[in-house]
């Protein structure tokens, strides 16, 4: 048998193994298979490495090998990414992705928390946000609300950030 036929048969065999491995991984990710097909993946990688150092003179066979190697590496990257997501708990076997849940601190947010976050974003946008920490801003807002209530009653107020003399300041004004 000629060398060309041997190489062609080996490459066809590798292509079939790649398709079989792809099906095994899809079954594993769907939850049908219990174990990852590691042995089959290593066997296919060995077969591809065998051709990596081999000089293939025929252009069509060299193209087929390069195509198979590229497909294998693309699939391997995809499989590794899905496996990492499974390890992190962001991918559930069976093809469903769990809904993103907000941390408990965000689920019980009050309008005052949203206002603090809005002001912090405005402060960051000025570029001079040093010294403005979440706790400090929240304390400042509650103190200002108390002062305004003591002076003007139950009037609604809004806070905004202005830049005066190159420094950001939080200003208070009554809502209309």
N, C-alpha and C positions, 0 to 999 in steps of 0.2 A: 504494500500500500504506500502511496506517495506521502511525502511530508505534508503537502497541501491538504490532502483528505484527512489526515490525522488531526491537524490543527483545526480544520473546519468542524470535524466531529466533536472535538473537545469544546470548541466555542459554542456549538449548538447545545451541548450538554450543560455548559455553564449558564446559558440563557434559560434553559428549562429549570435549573436549580434556582436561579434568581426569581423566576415567576413563582415557583413553589415556596420559596422563602418569603416572598411578598405576601402570599396567601396565608402562610403560617402566622406572620406578624399581624395581619389584619384580624385573623381569628383570635389571636392573643389579646389584641386591643379591644375586641368586641366582647371578650369574656368567655369565649367558647373554649379556648385552650387555657390550661392552668399555668403553664410554664412558658417562659420566653424561649424561642428556638435558638439558643446560643450556639449549640454544637453545629447546627446547619449553617449558621452565619460564619462561624470560624472556618468551616470546611470550604465555603464559597470564597472567603477572603484568601485562603491558602491557594486555591485554584487560580484566582486572579493574580496573585503575587508570582505564581509560577510563570505566567506569561509576561510579567512586567520586565523581567531581565532577558527575555527571549527575543531574538531578532526575527520579526515576521516580515518577510520580503514582499509578499502579496499585499497590495494596497487594500483590497476589499476585506481581507481577513484582519489586517491591522486596524482598519476602520471599525470593524465589528467588535474587536477586542476593546478598543478605546471607548466605544459606545457602551459596551457592557460594564466596563470599569467605572465610567462616569455615572451610569445609572445606579450601580451598586453603592457608590459613595454618596450619591444624592439620597437614596433610600436609607442608608445608614445614618446620615445626619437627621433625617426625618424621624426614624425610629428612636434615635437617642434623645431627640427633643421630646417626643411623646413619653418616653420612659422617665425623663426628668420631670415632666409635668405630673406624671403619676406619682412619683416620689414626693413631690411638693403638695400633692393633694388637689391639684387644679385640673385633673383629668380623671374621670371615673370610668373604669372598664365598662364596656357596654355602649360606648360611643356618646355618652352624655357628659356635658361639662356642668359642674354644679354652679348654681347662681352665685354671683359675688355678694357676699354679705358684708355689710358695713360693721366696723368695730363697734362695740357697745357704747363707747364714748361718743360716737357720731349718731347713733340711733336716737338718743335722748337729748338732742340739741334744742336749745331754746332760741328764740329770736335774738336774744342778747348775744349768744355765741356766734350767730351768723353775722351780727353787726360788728363784733370784735374781729372776726375773720375778714370781713370786708375792709375794715379800717387798716388791718395789717397788710392786706394786699395793696391798698392805696399808698401806705407808707413805703413798702418795698418798691413801688413804682417810682417814687421820688429818688431812690438811690441813696438816701440818707436815713436808713432805718435802724442804725445802731442805737442801742439803749431802749428800743421799743420791744418789749417782750409781751407775750400773750397775757400773762398774769397782771403785769403792770397796766396794760391797756384796759383789761377788764375791770380792774380796781378803779382806775381813773374814770371810766364810763359810769360805774355805779355811784361813785362819789359825786360826779357832776349831776347825775339824775336826781340824787337826794337833795342837792343844793337847789336845783331848779324847782323841784316839788315844794321845797320849803318856801321859796320865794314866790312862785307863780301858780302853785296848785298842781293839778293833775294834767298839765299841758304835755302833749306829745312833742318830743324833740328828736332831732337827727344830728348825727355827728358826721363831719367831713374833714378831710386833710387838705390843708393849704400850706404853701411854702412862703415863709416870710423871712427876709434877709438870708436866704439860702438854707434855712432850717425848716423842716416839716413841723407843723403844729396841728393839733386836733381842735377844730372849732365846733361850737354847739350853736344850733339855731332852732327856734320853735317851728314845728310843722304847721302848715296852714290848712 
